[in-house]
Amino acid sequence: MPDTLKVQEKAQPLLKVTDLAVRFGEVRAVDGVSFTIAPGETLGLVGESGSGKSTVGRAILQLVRSSGGTVELDGTDLGALNGERLRTMRRKMQVVFQDPRGSLDPRMRISAILAEPLVIHGLRDKTAMADRVRDLMRLVGLHDDMADRFPHQISGGQAQRVAIGRALALEPALIVADEPVSSLDVSIQAQVMNLLADLRASLGLSMLFIAHDLAVVRHISDRIAVMYLGQIVELAPRDRIYAKPLHPYTRSLLSAVPVPDPARERARKRIILEGDPPSPDNPPPGCPLSSRCALRRELGDPAECEKRRPALTETALGHHVACHFARE
Amino acid sequence: MTVSGPARSPDRPLLHLDDLHTSFAQGAIVAVEGIDLRVGAGESVGLVGESGCGKSAAAKSILRLHDPRNTRIGPGRILFEGRDLLQLSDEGMRKIRGREIAMIFQDPMTALDPVMTVGDQIAECLDAHERLSATARKARILELMKLVGIPSPATRMRCYPHQFSGGMRQRIMIAIALSCRPKLILADEITTALDVTLQAQVLELIRSLRDSMQLATIMITHDLGVVAGMTDRVYVMYAGQIVETAATDDLFARPAMPYTWGLLRSAPDLEAPVVERMVPIEGMPPSLADPPSGCRFAPRCPYGREICERAAPPLAPNPVSGPEHAARCWGTQQVKGGGWLIGHDWRAPNSDTPTSGKAGTNA
């Protein structure tokens, strides 16, 4: 392949999500979401319960049917594929779920769990298989003597390592990690986050890292997208979003995470969102945050917020925000 | 003795766990091993540690909530206003639960009864302890629902738990806990299952209720951010034991021992600079069925010395910060072969090489 062509390919995003929509009956779980992930890039997708963040992940993996928009992996529209061709594309994208135990078959040994994707995708040679399983275990930091254990005989952190190893078995280009450390203790979280960061660097993986708050994704993400009620309300490079969050929802999310320091914690100003998020089967007209927005209250409840849904607009290089009034 | 005892903890605390032990499976697993914990009236105390460290087992022991068929609480004493709760009959304990000491659990969905209206659940504790007329009962339910910020209580009291959001359910749990005006609330990971914005609301609510009702609280949590914002004093637990205790400000300013350092290093801090790699605590906690004979943290401790594996350290005052700050670590104690961590800056890179070498397998 000529070098120029290679360079051009590099510039293409690995994953391109355009105007994605997912409906469950009347519920608009995902409502017009667009973003790209470059090769080797990690996008943190942050949102609270019911924001639609996991549904975005599942729609990318073609685990739920989208009702609108497209998902392109390496230039191929996944929605147009089925059967064998979809299965081939699936090798390129793998998933790690939140609950490692719930995602491992309790009656399979660790070695069999790691071998399963290889078997499904046609590897038959026993020796090659055993070698590959051992390589995978080392890659994710599991001791060889764990191969014969069952999921209930290992810790939660180790189970998550198995799930990560299984996801890597087919050498995917993209990992969708759906809250992969949320169920682990903090000290173990750091171990697994380091593992993911190392793997990303050594294997050149792209990652969609889904999380419920802005603390976990901070160290691993290149860019961060914040979702609220099925929509992306802010998307920006990592350092910008923590230093200069623009959307009132992002601001309150940031202010809600407690910091481990009593003096700073006492001095902090919280932007507390009133009430609960509205139900996605009956979202407010206009901006999804309008019913709870601190900025809107501050501005004397402008009618604009309830009339028109703000579009995700670029305000500075790579910094996108969906708000009629957010300014730096 | 009148001199000792933690700084802000009064001589006669509201609650005093005195060398409390709790074991399961005919004593094979000692989940709580000789903990000493005091809570003064109106004081807020944090009990912090990771899964399986015994923090919830200790809290449940206070209210005798474990299955009695496989649990042994004792030896030790649970002194509440000077009275040993372990000496009470089951009937006697029933008068304590809810009325004197109440507990709020982590998961409001499993702790609430799905087939009972929330109004009736809020009143259940009242019904057990007080005789109220129907009008007074309803007035009290409405008052409690208003207190915890549930909108339109008159209609909502007739709803069932599934008709409420997670945050609202946790408010209902708090209303139930407050219903009989207890003096002490045990809050067991109450915000863990909630989204951060709801967590902020619930913590704010607990703070204001605590101040207005003179409530003492034990915040049981793994989250040092919650400890920092919500407590006066803190106890750190590891593998069934208290390994460090101090006034909250002091613990964060001058943490004494390596396990606490590890917890602080791995606690997410949105205001700290971004780092490429986080600093985990390597390895994992020991099995409580067969804990290490020396210091229980020694197999994972990057600062360990020879003495750590040979002998178990006591919980002793930290020479740097005074008697109210104690740590279970030879490195902080002026004994032969110990004391090498006195005044050590925990943020400094560790020049010590661990004696025991490898931190065991990855978790």
Interface residues (C-beta under 8 A of the other chain):
Chain A: E48 S49 G141 L142 H143 S155 G156 G157 Q158 R161 D185 V186 S187 I188 Q189 A190 Q191 M193 N194 A197 H212 D213 L214 A215 V216 R218 H219 R238 D239 Y242 S252 L253 L254 S255 A256 V257 P258 V259 P260 D261 P262 A263 R264 E265 R266 R270 I272 L273 G275 D276
Chain B: E50 S51 P151 S165 G166 G167 M168 D195 V196 T197 L198 Q199 A200 Q201 L203 E204 H222 D223 L224 G225 V226 V227 A228 G229 T248 D249 F252 G262 L263 L264 R265 S266 A267 P268 D269 L270 E271 V274 V275 E276 R277 M278 V279 P280 I281 E282 M284 T361 N362 A363
